[in-house]
Amino acid sequence: MRKPYVINSDGEFKTLQDCVEQMALGIADDVANDEKIEKIQSECKILDSLTIALLAIKN
């Protein structure tokens, strides 16, 4: 079985799933801090695309 792809960010290796989870938490934080709706919608579109990619990789 192949090892998962990783991203080396700040000396820390993260999988795509880790990045998706981190982005989701960031969006939740933006909502809690009353960020602009346009920014949140844009981030949600990116998160949706990443989630679809993650599901495609897992299947």
LOTOR-702969 format. One line per field, with one value per residue (C-alpha): residue number from 1; residue in three letters; chain; z, x, y. Coordinates in Angstrom, 2 decimals. Layout:
N
n	[NUM,...]
res	[ALA,...]
chain	[A,...]
pz	[Z,...]
px	[X,...]
py	[Y,...]
This chain:
59
n	[1,2,3,4,5,6,7,8,9,10,11,12,13,14,15,16,17,18,19,20,21,22,23,24,25,26,27,28,29,30,31,32,33,34,35,36,37,38,39,40,41,42,43,44,45,46,47,48,49,50,51,52,53,54,55,56,57,58,59]
res	[MET,ARG,LYS,PRO,TYR,VAL,ILE,ASN,SER,ASP,GLY,GLU,PHE,LYS,THR,LEU,GLN,ASP,CYS,VAL,GLU,GLN,MET,ALA,LEU,GLY,ILE,ALA,ASP,ASP,VAL,ALA,ASN,ASP,GLU,LYS,ILE,GLU,LYS,ILE,GLN,SER,GLU,CYS,LYS,ILE,LEU,ASP,SER,LEU,THR,ILE,ALA,LEU,LEU,ALA,ILE,LYS,ASN]
chain	[A,A,A,A,A,A,A,A,A,A,A,A,A,A,A,A,A,A,A,A,A,A,A,A,A,A,A,A,A,A,A,A,A,A,A,A,A,A,A,A,A,A,A,A,A,A,A,A,A,A,A,A,A,A,A,A,A,A,A]
pz	[0.00,-0.93,1.77,1.82,0.05,2.47,2.41,4.21,5.87,8.41,8.92,9.76,7.44,6.89,4.84,2.63,5.27,7.91,5.66,5.01,8.74,9.49,6.83,8.22,11.67,10.17,8.50,11.78,13.43,10.69,11.30,15.04,14.41,12.09,8.96,5.72,4.15,0.80,2.36,4.14,0.97,-0.99,1.62,1.69,-2.09,-1.77,1.15,-0.87,-3.76,-1.43,0.26,-3.10,-4.02,-0.71,-1.23,-4.76,-3.47,-0.73,-3.12]
px	[0.00,1.28,2.03,-0.23,0.95,2.25,2.93,6.02,4.82,7.01,9.02,5.85,4.48,0.72,-1.57,-4.30,-6.80,-4.88,-4.97,-8.70,-9.38,-7.20,-8.98,-12.40,-11.32,-10.06,-13.43,-15.22,-12.93,-13.73,-17.45,-16.97,-15.00,-17.69,-15.53,-17.12,-19.57,-17.77,-14.51,-16.20,-18.06,-14.82,-13.06,-16.00,-15.77,-12.07,-12.77,-15.48,-13.07,-10.39,-12.91,-14.00,-10.34,-9.72,-12.71,-11.53,-8.09,-9.50,-11.74]
py	[0.00,3.44,6.00,9.10,12.22,14.81,18.52,19.80,22.98,24.74,21.58,19.65,16.99,17.15,14.95,16.38,15.33,17.31,20.38,20.01,19.70,22.74,24.79,23.79,24.95,28.20,28.80,28.12,30.67,33.22,32.70,33.15,36.37,37.80,37.85,39.03,36.58,36.79,35.63,32.74,31.68,31.73,29.61,27.18,26.69,25.87,23.54,21.78,21.22,19.88,17.58,16.16,15.60,13.86,11.57,10.75,9.82,7.61,5.67]
